[in-house]
Amino acid sequence: MLKVSPGQEAEAYRLLKNMENVKEVYRISGEFHFFVILHTEDKAILYRLVDAIKEMPIVTAIWNVLISKDNIRGDDGVYLNWLKAHSKISIC
C-alpha cells in the first residue's frame, strides 16, 4: 500500500499501471491511497521494483506485505485470513 502527495493520485495510478511486474492497482480510501499487487519470479527483482516505487517523488509512504508461495498454506487461505484480520483493507 502506498500514499502519494496530494493531487498526485491520477499521475501515481498512471505510473504504477505502466510499470513492469505491477499486476493490479486499486485506489483505496483511508490512510493509504493505493493497494498495489506486484508479481515477480525473483525476490531481487521484487526488491528493486519496491525500491523504484519508494523513490518516486510523489510517493510519501509505503507499507509492504509479502505474500509468497511459502506464505500461503493450501486452499484454506490461512495467511489471507490473517492478512484480512490485520489490515485496514478488505481482501476478497
N, C-alpha and C positions, 0 to 999 in steps of 0.2 A: 504494500500500500504506500501511497506517497501523497505529499502535499506539494502544491505549487504556489507561486506568487499570485496575489490577487489579480484577476483579469487575464490570467495566462492559461486558463483551462483549455480553451479551444486549441491553442498552439501546442500545449503539452499532449493533448489527445492525438493531434496530427503527427507529432514527432514520435510518440510511442508506437502508434499503429504502423509506422513506416520502418521500425527497427527490426532487423533480422532476429529471429527467435522469440519475438513477442507474439504470443498466440491470441491473447484476448486483453482488451482494455475496457474496464467498466467504470463509469462515473458514479461515485457514491456520495452520500451526504454524511455529515458528521465531521469528526476531527481530520480525517483524510479525504482527499478529493478523488483518488483513483485506486482501483484494485486491478493489478496487472498480473497476468499469467504468462510466465516465461517458460520455455521448454528448450533444453539443450541436452545433448548426449554426454557432455563432458563438464565436470564441475569447474574447470579452469575457464571455459567459455562462459559459463554462468556467472562466475565472479567478475569477469571482465565486463559483461553486459550490465550487471548491477552497478559496477563502478562507473560505467559510462552514463547510466541514468542518474546516479548521485552527482556527477559532475555537470549535469545540465544546469545552466544558470537560473532557470525558472523553477527548479526543484528545491524546495526548502526543507523537506524532511522525508525520510523513508523508513519503513518498517518491513523487515524481511520475514517471510515464513517459508521454510524449505520443506517441500513435500517430495520425497524421492521414493523410488520403488522399495527402498529399505524401510521407509516410514509407514507405508500403507500395508496393513496386515489383512490380506484376503478381501473378500467381498463384504465383510461385516462393517466396514467403514470405521474401525476403532479410532484411527488417527483423525479422520474427518470429523467424527463426533466430538473428539477432544477439541479440535480447532473451532468448531461451532460454539462450544461452551466457553471458550477463552478468547474469542474475538468479538469485535464490535460490528461484524457484518454477518449476513446470512449466506450460507453456502448450501446450494441445492444439489 
